[in-house]
Amino acid sequence: MVLVTLMWSIAGVVTRHLDSARSFEVTFWRSAFNALGLGLALHWMRGPALWRNLLRAPWPVWVSGACWSVMFTAFMVALTLTTVANVLITMALGPLITALFSRIFLRHRLAARTWVAIGVAGAGIAWMFGHGAGGGDAGAVLGTAIALAVPLAAAINWTVLQHVNHGEGDAHDMLPAVLIGAVISCALTLPLSYPFQASVHDVGLLALLGVVQLAIPCLLVVRLSRVLPAPELSLLGLLEVIFGVLWAWWGAGEPPGATALTGGALVIGALVANELVALRGPQQQSG
């Protein structure tokens, strides 16, 4: 899981080194190479039966695929509008939104500490919005708003995975959902990408993102969801925020602003405290 977060975290710094590709074209090329990498990997893993079974996949696979497509698309569009720090800190709300959705849809009871963490983390994001999420720039505020779609989609996705892996009935093969998400993202952004402006250098970097930053770690994390408990996944997932901000600072000269640091401290602090308490012993449940 640490390796997964390290691979995920390179997106921001790599994006900052693109020459001419912008917004939806960036998303299109990354999703296209992601779909290609996933198609080859899953064909090797599942054989020709993969393609026969894909269209007959049950509803959880398609819902998960739709969530992956939102995550793939919103993340890259947000990166073109605001700082890496703002995007990653906003995405860090994912575990808390997941806990909320688990309460609503799976009837899981939340501990009092989780409700407190949700309130504190929400205050951190509100602080970022209230202070312009980056110097009062309207584009930065829009970028942070778009970035919110990522933890929302991730929360739905994780709730579906929990339902499939730990609910009643037969378990489903959820790996093809990542491929479905990549194809949907690619198809949706293709008409919005014209005219293409990406250089050969850009396409090479976006191929790196599609395969190394998306295809490989996303397949790994679906497998890991069967093995690691949710608190461990959530806590280790926070490393992406730390790695990503450091990569952007060191590799692209993009230091996190004071607003991002303040809001981020509230979000990350709430998450770490919540998950560490969960891992220390049996949870004290509360309604």
C-alpha positions as CSV (number, residue, x, y, z in Angstrom):
1,M,0.0,0.0,0.0
2,V,2.9,2.3,0.6
3,L,4.1,1.6,-2.9
4,V,0.6,2.3,-4.2
5,T,0.6,5.8,-2.6
6,L,4.1,6.5,-3.9
7,M,3.0,5.7,-7.5
8,W,-0.2,7.7,-7.1
9,S,1.7,10.7,-5.7
10,I,3.7,11.5,-8.9
11,A,0.8,12.9,-10.9
12,G,1.1,16.5,-9.7
13,V,4.8,16.9,-10.3
14,V,4.7,15.1,-13.7
15,T,1.8,17.3,-14.8
16,R,3.8,20.5,-14.0
17,H,6.4,19.4,-16.6
18,L,4.0,19.2,-19.5
19,D,4.8,21.5,-22.5
20,S,1.5,22.3,-24.1
21,A,-1.2,19.7,-23.2
22,R,-4.0,21.2,-21.1
23,S,-7.1,20.3,-19.2
24,F,-9.2,17.7,-20.9
25,E,-6.5,16.6,-23.3
26,V,-4.3,15.8,-20.3
27,T,-7.1,13.6,-18.9
28,F,-7.7,12.0,-22.3
29,W,-4.2,10.9,-22.9
30,R,-3.7,9.6,-19.3
31,S,-7.0,7.7,-19.4
32,A,-6.2,6.3,-22.8
33,F,-2.8,4.9,-21.7
34,N,-4.5,3.7,-18.5
35,A,-7.1,1.8,-20.5
36,L,-4.4,0.3,-22.7
37,G,-2.3,-0.8,-19.7
38,L,-5.3,-2.2,-17.9
39,G,-6.6,-4.0,-21.0
40,L,-3.2,-5.8,-21.5
41,A,-2.8,-6.6,-17.8
42,L,-6.3,-7.9,-17.4
43,H,-6.2,-9.9,-20.6
44,W,-3.0,-11.6,-19.3
45,M,-4.7,-12.2,-16.0
46,R,-8.2,-13.3,-17.1
47,G,-7.6,-14.4,-20.7
48,P,-10.2,-13.9,-23.6
49,A,-13.0,-14.5,-21.1
50,L,-12.5,-11.0,-19.8
51,W,-14.0,-9.4,-22.9
52,R,-16.9,-11.9,-23.0
53,N,-17.8,-11.3,-19.4
54,L,-17.3,-7.5,-19.4
55,L,-20.7,-6.6,-20.9
56,R,-22.4,-9.1,-18.6
57,A,-20.8,-7.8,-15.5
58,P,-23.1,-7.2,-12.6
59,W,-24.2,-3.8,-11.4
60,P,-21.5,-3.3,-8.7
61,V,-18.8,-3.6,-11.4
62,W,-20.5,-0.9,-13.5
63,V,-21.1,1.4,-10.5
64,S,-17.5,1.0,-9.4
65,G,-16.4,1.7,-13.0
66,A,-18.4,4.9,-13.2
67,C,-16.8,6.0,-9.9
68,W,-13.3,5.3,-11.2
69,S,-14.1,7.4,-14.3
70,V,-15.1,10.4,-12.2
71,M,-12.0,10.0,-10.1
72,F,-9.7,9.8,-13.1
73,T,-11.3,12.8,-14.8
74,A,-11.9,15.2,-12.0
75,F,-8.4,14.7,-10.5
76,M,-6.6,15.7,-13.6
77,V,-8.9,18.6,-14.5
78,A,-8.5,19.9,-10.9
79,L,-4.7,19.8,-11.2
80,T,-4.8,22.1,-14.2
81,L,-6.8,24.7,-12.2
82,T,-5.2,24.8,-8.7
83,T,-2.2,23.7,-6.8
84,V,-1.2,20.1,-6.1
85,A,-1.5,20.7,-2.3
86,N,-5.1,21.9,-2.6
87,V,-6.1,18.9,-4.7
88,L,-4.5,16.3,-2.5
89,I,-5.7,17.8,0.7
90,T,-9.3,17.9,-0.6
91,M,-9.0,14.3,-1.7
92,A,-7.9,13.4,1.8
93,L,-11.5,13.8,2.9
94,G,-12.2,10.4,1.2
95,P,-12.0,8.2,4.3
96,L,-14.3,10.4,6.3
97,I,-16.9,10.6,3.5
98,T,-16.6,6.8,3.2
99,A,-17.4,6.5,6.9
100,L,-20.4,8.7,6.4
101,F,-21.7,6.7,3.4
102,S,-21.1,3.4,5.3
103,R,-23.4,4.8,8.0
104,I,-26.1,5.8,5.5
105,F,-26.0,3.0,3.0
106,L,-24.5,0.0,4.9
107,R,-25.9,0.9,8.3
108,H,-22.5,0.8,9.9
109,R,-22.5,2.7,13.2
110,L,-19.9,5.4,13.5
111,A,-17.8,6.0,16.6
112,A,-18.1,9.4,18.3
113,R,-14.5,10.2,17.3
114,T,-15.4,9.7,13.6
115,W,-18.1,12.3,13.9
116,V,-15.7,14.7,15.5
117,A,-13.1,14.0,12.8
118,I,-15.7,14.7,10.1
119,G,-16.5,18.1,11.7
120,V,-12.8,19.1,12.0
121,A,-11.9,18.0,8.5
122,G,-14.9,19.8,7.1
123,A,-13.8,23.0,8.9
124,G,-10.4,22.6,7.2
125,I,-11.9,22.4,3.7
126,A,-14.2,25.3,4.6
127,W,-11.1,27.3,5.6
128,M,-9.5,26.6,2.2
129,F,-12.7,27.7,0.4
130,G,-13.2,30.8,2.5
131,H,-9.7,32.0,1.9
132,G,-9.8,31.5,-1.9
133,A,-8.1,28.0,-1.8
134,G,-5.0,29.7,-3.2
135,G,-4.9,33.5,-3.0
136,G,-8.5,34.3,-4.0
137,D,-8.0,33.0,-7.5
138,A,-11.4,32.0,-9.0
139,G,-9.8,29.2,-10.9
140,A,-8.2,27.8,-7.8
141,V,-11.6,27.8,-6.0
142,L,-13.1,26.0,-9.1
143,G,-10.3,23.5,-9.1
144,T,-10.8,22.7,-5.4
145,A,-14.5,22.3,-6.0
146,I,-13.9,19.9,-8.9
147,A,-11.4,18.0,-6.7
148,L,-14.2,17.4,-4.2
149,A,-15.7,15.0,-6.8
150,V,-12.8,12.7,-6.3
151,P,-13.4,11.8,-2.6
152,L,-17.1,11.7,-3.2
153,A,-16.7,9.2,-6.0
154,A,-14.1,7.3,-4.0
155,A,-16.4,7.0,-1.1
156,I,-19.2,5.5,-3.3
157,N,-16.6,3.2,-4.8
158,W,-15.3,2.0,-1.4
159,T,-18.8,1.5,-0.1
160,V,-19.6,-0.7,-3.2
161,L,-16.4,-2.6,-2.6
162,Q,-17.3,-3.2,1.0
163,H,-20.7,-4.3,0.0
164,V,-19.3,-6.8,-2.5
165,N,-16.4,-8.1,-0.3
166,H,-18.1,-8.3,3.0
167,G,-21.9,-8.3,2.3
168,E,-24.2,-11.1,1.6
169,G,-24.2,-13.0,-1.7
170,D,-21.5,-14.0,-4.2
171,A,-18.4,-11.9,-4.5
172,H,-17.7,-10.3,-7.8
173,D,-14.5,-9.7,-9.7
174,M,-14.1,-6.0,-9.3
175,L,-10.8,-5.6,-11.2
176,P,-12.6,-5.0,-14.6
177,A,-14.3,-1.9,-13.0
178,V,-11.0,0.0,-13.2
179,L,-10.8,-0.7,-16.9
180,I,-14.4,0.4,-17.4
181,G,-13.6,3.6,-15.6
182,A,-10.6,4.3,-17.8
183,V,-12.6,3.7,-21.0
184,I,-15.5,6.0,-19.9
185,S,-13.0,8.7,-18.9
186,C,-11.2,8.4,-22.2
187,A,-14.5,8.5,-24.2
188,L,-15.9,11.5,-22.3
189,T,-12.8,13.7,-22.6
190,L,-12.0,12.8,-26.3
191,P,-14.4,15.3,-27.9
192,L,-13.4,18.0,-25.4
193,S,-9.7,17.6,-26.2
194,Y,-9.7,19.0,-29.7
195,P,-7.6,20.5,-31.1
196,F,-4.8,18.3,-29.8
197,Q,-1.8,20.3,-28.6
198,A,0.3,17.7,-26.7
199,S,3.9,17.4,-27.8
200,V,5.7,14.0,-28.1
201,H,7.3,14.9,-24.7
202,D,3.8,15.4,-23.2
203,V,2.4,12.1,-24.6
204,G,5.4,10.3,-23.1
205,L,4.8,11.8,-19.7
206,L,1.1,11.1,-19.8
207,A,1.8,7.5,-20.9
208,L,3.9,7.2,-17.7
209,L,1.0,8.5,-15.7
210,G,-1.5,6.2,-17.3
211,V,0.4,3.0,-16.7
212,V,2.6,3.6,-13.6
213,Q,0.6,6.2,-11.8
214,L,-2.9,4.7,-12.5
215,A,-3.1,1.2,-14.0
216,I,-0.7,-0.7,-11.8
217,P,-1.6,0.9,-8.4
218,C,-5.3,0.8,-9.0
219,L,-5.2,-2.9,-9.7
220,L,-3.1,-3.4,-6.6
221,V,-5.5,-1.4,-4.4
222,V,-8.6,-3.4,-5.5
223,R,-6.7,-6.5,-4.4
224,L,-5.5,-4.9,-1.2
225,S,-9.1,-4.1,-0.3
226,R,-9.6,-7.8,0.3
227,V,-6.7,-8.1,2.7
228,L,-6.2,-4.8,4.6
229,P,-8.9,-3.5,6.9
230,A,-10.3,-0.1,6.0
231,P,-8.6,1.9,8.8
232,E,-5.2,0.7,7.6
233,L,-6.0,1.5,4.0
234,S,-7.2,4.9,5.0
235,L,-4.2,5.8,7.1
236,L,-1.7,4.5,4.6
237,G,-3.5,6.3,1.8
238,L,-2.7,9.7,3.5
239,L,0.9,9.1,2.4
240,E,-0.2,10.2,-1.1
241,V,-0.9,13.7,0.2
242,I,2.5,13.9,1.9
243,F,4.4,12.4,-1.0
244,G,2.5,14.4,-3.6
245,V,3.1,17.8,-1.9
246,L,6.8,17.0,-1.4
247,W,7.2,15.9,-5.0
248,A,5.5,19.2,-6.3
249,W,7.6,21.3,-3.9
250,W,10.9,19.6,-4.8
251,G,10.3,18.7,-8.4
252,A,8.2,21.6,-9.7
253,G,9.0,24.5,-7.3
254,E,5.4,24.6,-6.0
255,P,5.4,25.1,-2.2
256,P,2.1,24.7,-0.4
257,G,0.6,28.1,0.5
258,A,-0.3,29.2,4.1
259,T,-4.0,28.5,3.4
260,A,-3.3,25.0,2.2
261,L,-1.0,24.3,5.2
262,T,-3.6,25.5,7.7
263,G,-6.6,23.7,6.1
264,G,-4.4,20.7,5.4
265,A,-3.3,20.5,9.0
266,L,-6.9,20.3,10.1
267,V,-7.9,17.6,7.5
268,I,-4.8,15.4,8.0
269,G,-4.7,15.8,11.7
270,A,-8.4,14.8,12.0
271,L,-7.8,11.8,9.8
272,V,-4.7,10.6,11.5
273,A,-6.2,11.0,15.0
274,N,-9.3,9.1,13.9
275,E,-7.5,6.2,12.3
276,L,-4.8,5.8,14.9
277,V,-7.5,5.6,17.6
278,A,-9.2,2.9,15.5
279,L,-6.1,0.9,15.2
280,R,-5.2,1.0,18.9
281,G,-8.0,-1.2,20.0
282,P,-11.6,-2.1,19.7
283,Q,-13.8,0.7,18.6
284,Q,-16.3,2.3,21.0
285,Q,-19.3,2.5,18.8
286,S,-21.9,5.2,19.1
287,G,-25.0,6.1,17.1
